[in-house]
Amino acid sequence: MAIFVPARGTLTLGVLAASQVIVLLDVTIINIALPSIQRDLHASAAELSWVVNAYTLVFSGLLLLGGRAGDILGHRRVFTAGVALFTVASLVGGFAFNTELLLAARAGQGAGAALAGPGSLALIATGFPEDGARNRAYAVVTSAGSLGMMFGLVVGGALIEWGTWRWTFFVNVPVGAAVVVLARWCLHESPRIRGRFDATGAFTATAGMTLLVYGVVRAAESGWGDGLVVAALAVALVLLALFVAVESRAPQPIMSLGLLRDRNRAGACVMRLLLTAAMSGMMFFLTLYAQGVLGYGPLETGLAFLPTTVTVIAANRAVPWLLPRAGPMKVMTAGSVLTIIGMVWLTQISATGTFVSGILGPVLLFGAGHGLVSVAATAMAMTDLPAGEHGGASGLIQAMQVGGPLGIAVLVAVYERVDGTRVQSLAGAFTGALVLSLLMLATALTVFRRAPAVRAAGSAGTS
């Protein structure tokens, strides 16, 4: 029996997509707002960096716990609570009168996103019928997230040029409130499993992921040889190793290690990790190029990335049709090749370049590659799941967003070590992103099965 009432299917998908838009809009919109926040709240450089990092740390640390909470408590309940928390935190952030309150609001946004994110994918996996509708739903929700990230730059630039940085928080409030209200009407609760939270697993996973992200984020600022970076990464590795040991023996683990025995699911996680690392690095350094070399303002920079949405949406819409016919290996390979071509183009960047010669082509190519890989990887991660594991799998695939700060940290290290001019250093950073794209291609060619038929995701857990 499908979880969603068919007549409400479109509204259901709209609610889930809207939640992804505001959650991922906030990932990029805040970057545009940072200079205005610094001037208004008299924030130091360190405090300003934590306006971004507080969200990233809490979000990454709580994802696995958020996914498991949905399995036990019900994904609609946890999803709605997450969106509500995100909305309230956004309201607080908009009214923040000092950096301490703003950082608390950003942490609250991260916690809300960690609860809502896994729920959106799990509700699709448990609720859509056993045909292409499920993969089309993944394509819509993934497209919404991509649009949120891209439009974040444009919306942020417009709000700051014509208003105030506070509207970069307030813009989430009406959308979040509408999602909370509509979710109770159009989303039906997912099947729940009996059990209790694995407290030791939750602690080791949350602390380990948080320290891992902290170490990577600090490495981008202080270098990989910094004492706190080394200590954070060392403790993170110990905690994550302990997490694996605990989960292998726990009667009801927070994340079943058996999820990674499926090579398609494990490969999907690697692909998402590498894709997010390459994308974050590309956007970070292209923003530096647009503003530092081409002389663009915040709004112009955001508009420069907007064409990406065209190829992202086109590729997203193609994946549900391609997967059953070509299989995951060919779809992932095609996406990887497109990102590689885009990255090779960016390595030729020059100080005399223009928007057309230096930015437009690469972002269109990368958008198409991103659209193919992201939807296919999500579908593969949520395929053939045992009952009660939809939240765990959703949290796992979304935890691969740790690739964002990891990619930026690695490429910043490359950027700082390249001798020569600023533009030559940027080309060196893009060469590092090219290596990540090549690793994606190697994963696509070696991990995914060649079978052309791919079943709709989540069949084992649908009631």
N, C-alpha and C positions, 0 to 999 in steps of 0.2 A: 504494500500500500504506500503510495507516495505521501510524503509528509505535507506538501504544499497543496492547497486547494487550487486546481487548474485555472479557474477563472481569475485567481489573484496572482498567477505566475509572473506576469509582467511587473506588477507593483512590487512583488516580493523581490524580484531581481533588481528593481530600481532602488529599493531600500538597502539591499546589500551593497550595491554599487556606490550609492551615496556615502555609505560609511567608509568605503575604501578611498573615495575622493578626498574627504576631509582629513582622514588619517595620514595619507601620503602627501596631500597638499602641504601639510604642516612640516614635512621633511625639508622641502625646498623654500617655502615662503619665508621661513625664519631667517634664512641666509641673507635675503634681500633687506630684511628689517634690521640687521645687526648694527650698522652705523647709526641709524636713527635711535635705536635703543641706547647705544653707548652715550650719545649726546644728551638724551633726555634723562636717563637715570644715573649719569656720571659713572658708568660701569668701567672697571679696569679691563685690560685685555684678557686676563685670566678669567674674570667673571663672565666676560662676553663669550669666551669659548665654551663655558659651561651652560650657557643658554641653549646651545646646540647639544652638548654632550649629555646633559641631564636626561633629556628625552631618549637619546640613543641607549644610554646605560640601562635605564629602567625598562624600556621596551624590550631590549634584547634579553635582559635577565629574567623577565617574567613570562616570556612567550610559551615555554614548555609547560609552565604551571597553568597559564591561561587555557591552553589546549586541553589539559587533563581536567581542569575544573569543569569545562563544558561537558566532557564525557560523563562526569559523575553528577553534576547538578542540572544539566540540560543546557544545550548550546544557545537556545533563544534567551534563556534567563541570563547567562553569562555575557552573551553578546550585547543584550540591552543594557546590562549594568556597566559594561565597558564603554559603550557609547555615551551613556549618561555621565560617567566619571570624566570622560574626555571633554564633554560639553561644559560641565561645571568648571573644570580646570582651565578651559579656554576663556571662560568668562572672568575667572580670577586673574588670569594672565593679562587680559585686556585692561583691568583696573589696577594692575600692580603699580605700587608707588615706590618700590625699591627692588634691588636685584634679588634679595633673599626671597621675597614673595614671588617674583617672576620665576626663579629657579624651582621653587616648590610647585608652581603651576605647570612648568614644563615636565617635571617628574610625574605629576598627576596625569598629564596628557599621555606620557609614555606608558603608565600603568593601564589607563583606559584603552589605549591602542593594543596593548598586549592581551587584553581580555577580548576585545572585539574582533581582532584580526583572525585568529584561529576559528572563531565561531562562524565567520562569514563563509569560509571554505567548507567547514564541516556541515553547515546547514544546506549547502548545495549538494554535497556528497550524499547526505542521508535523505534528501528530499526530492531531487529531480528524477524523473523516470529513467528506465534503463535503455536509453538510446542517445542519439547525438545531442539531445537537449542539455544533458549534464555538461558535456564539453563546451557547448555554446555558452552555457551559463558561466563556466570558468573564463571563457574568452571575454565576456562582457565585464565581469568583475575585475579581471586583470587589466583590461583596457581602461576601466575607470580609475584604477590605481595609477596607471601610467599617465593618464590625462591629469590626475591630481598633481603628480610630481612636475610635469611640464608646465601646467597652468599656474603652479605655485610661483614660478619665477615671474610670470606676466602679471598675475593678480597682485603679488607682493609689490612689484614695481609700480603698478597703477595706484594701489592704495597709499603707498608712501609718497608718491609724487603729488597726489591730489588730496591726501588726507593725513593720516598719522599711522605710525607702526602699530598702534593699539588695534586697528581694524584688521590686522593680520591674525589676531586672536578672535575678535568679535565675529568675523565672517563664518567661523565654525558653529556658532551658537544656534542660529535658526535652523541650519541643516541638521545638526545633531539632535535638536529638540524634535524636529519632524521625524527623524529616524526612530527615536525612542517611542514616540506615540504610534507611528504606523507599524513598528515591529510587533507590538502587542496584538495588533489586529490581523496582519497578513502573514506573520511567521507562526507556524505551528511548532510546538516543542519537539525536539529530537528525542529518540529513545535514550534512556539513561541506563547506566550500568550500576549495579550495587557495589559499594566499596567505600573506601576511605582514602584520604590523601596519603601518599608515601612521603612522610615528613622529611626523612633523611635525604631521599632523592630530590625533593623539592629544594631543600637547602643547598645541596651540593650543585645542582643544576643552576639555580639562581645566582649563587655566589660565584660559581665558576665562570658562567657566561658574563656576569657583570665585570669581574676582574679581567677577563680576556678582552672585553671591549674597552675597558679603561686603559689597559696596557697598550692596546693598539692605537687608541685615540691620543694618548700621551706621547707615543712614539712619533706621531706626525708632528708634534710640537717640540719635543726635546731630544729626539733621536733614539735609536734602538739600544744605545749603550747606557742610557739614563738608568740610575739605580732603581727608581720606582718602577720604571718600565720592566726591567728584568725581574724584580720581585713580584710585581703583579702577574706577569705572564707565568712565572714559575709556580706561584700558588694556584693560579687558574688551571694549569695543566694537572697539578696534583688533585685539585677538587674535581675536575672533569674525569680524571682516571678513577677516582673514588666513586663518582657518579655511575660510571659504567659497571664497576664492581658491585655496587649496591643494587643497581637495576637488574643485574643478571641473577640475583637471588631473591629479590622482592616478590612477594605473592601478587601484589597489584602495583606494578611499577608506574612511575609518573610518565615514562615513555618506554614502551616495549622495544627492546633491542632487536626483536625479531622483525621490526619494520624495515631495518636496513639489510636484511638477508635477501630481499628482493632486489636484483641488480638494477632494474629500471628505477625503483624508488631511490636507491643509493646514488645512481647516476644522475637522477633529477636533482638531488640535493647538491651534488658537486657542480652541476651546470648552473644552478641558481646562484651558488656562492661565487663562481667565477664571473658570471654575467653581471651580478650586482657590483663586484669589485671593479670590473672594467668600465661599467656605466658610470659609477660614482666618480672614478678617476677622470674619465673623459669630460664629464660635466664640470668638475672642479677646475680642471686646467683650461678648458675652453672658455669658462667664465673669466679666468685670468687673462686669456688672450683677447677676448672681446673687449674687456674694460681697460686692460693695461696696454694693449698694442693697437687695437682698432679705435679705442677711445669711446666706446659705447657707455651710455648711462644705464641705470638699473632696469628701466622699462625696455630700452632697446635690447639689452642682453636677454631679457626674458622672451621678447618677440623673436630673437634669433633662433631660439630653441623650438619655437612653436611648430615649424614645419615637420618636426619629428612625429608629431601626433598623427599626421596623415598616414605615414607608413606603419606606425605602431598599430593603428586601428585596422588598416588593411590586412596586415599580417595576422593580427589577433582573430579577425573574422575568417581567415583562411584556414587556421589550424584545425578547427572541428571538422572541416571537410577533408583536410589532408591526412590527419592521423589514421583514420580507418583504412585509407587507401595506400598510403606510403609507409606508415609505421614511424615510430619515434626516432629511429636512427637517421632516416633521411630528412625528417623535419628539423631535428636538432643540427644535423650537418649543414643544411642549407642556411639556417640562422647563424651558425658559427662562421660560415664562409662570408656572409654579408658583413658581419661585424669586423672580420679580418680585413676585408677590402676597405671599409671605412677607416680603420685604424692605420692601415698603410698610407692612405691618403693624408691623414693627420700628421704622420711623421714627416711630411714634406712641407709643413706649415712654415710661413716666412713672414718677416716684418712688413713686406710689401703686399701681403695678401689682402683679399677683400672678403666680404660675406659670402659671395657666390663661390669664389675659388677656394676659400679656406674653411668654411663652416657648413654651408648648405648641403653639399654632396655627402660629406661624412655623417652628418646627423640624420639624413634621410636613410642612408644605408644602415647605420646603427639602429635606427628606429625599427626598420623592417626585421633586422636580425633579432633585436630584443623582443619584438612581438611574437616571432615564431618560437623562440626558445622559452620565453617566460610562460606562455600558455601551455605549451607541450610539457614543460617540466612540472607545472602545477597538476595537470591531468595525470601524468605518470605517478606523481607522488601520492595521489589520492585514489589510485586504481587498486582493485582487489583487496580492500581492507577488511580485516576481521571486525566483527561487531564490537562496538565500544572503543575503537581505535581511531576514529575520525579526528577527534580533537588532538590526539597525540601526533598523528601524521601532519595535520595542518600546522600545529605549532613547530614541528620539525622543519618543514619546508620554509616557513616564514622566518625561522631562526637563521636561515642562510643569508638574511639581510645583514648579518655581521660582516659580510663581504664588503659592504659600503665603506665603513671606517677602515677596514683592513686594506682595501685597494688604495684609498687616499693616502694612508700611512706609508705603504710600500712605494707608491709613485712619488710622494713628496721626497722620500729618501733618494730616489733616482734623480729627481729634479735638482736637488741640492748638490748632488755629486757630479753633475754634468758640467764640464768646463765650457766657457764661451759665453755668448750673449744670452739674454733672457729668452729669446725665441728658440735658440738652440737647446736650452734647458727644457723648454716646453716640448720640443720635438723628442727629446730624450724620455720625458715622462710618457708621451704617447707611444714610444717604442715599448716601454714597460707594459702599457695597456694592451699593446699588440701581442705581447707574450701571453697575457691572460687569455686573450681571444684564441690564440693557437692551442692553449691547453683545453679550452672548451671544445675545439674541433677534435682534438685527440680523444677526449672523453666521449664525444658523440660517436666516433668511429669504433671505439673499442668496448664500450659498456652496453649500449642498448641492443636489444635483440633485433634480429632482422625480420621477424615475422611481420607481414604487412597489416594484419588485423589487430586492432587495439580495442579492447572492450571498454565500455563506458565506466568511469571511475566509480568506486564505492559500492559495487554490487553486493559484496558480501555483507555489508552492514545495513542494507536498505530493508526496511520492514514493510 
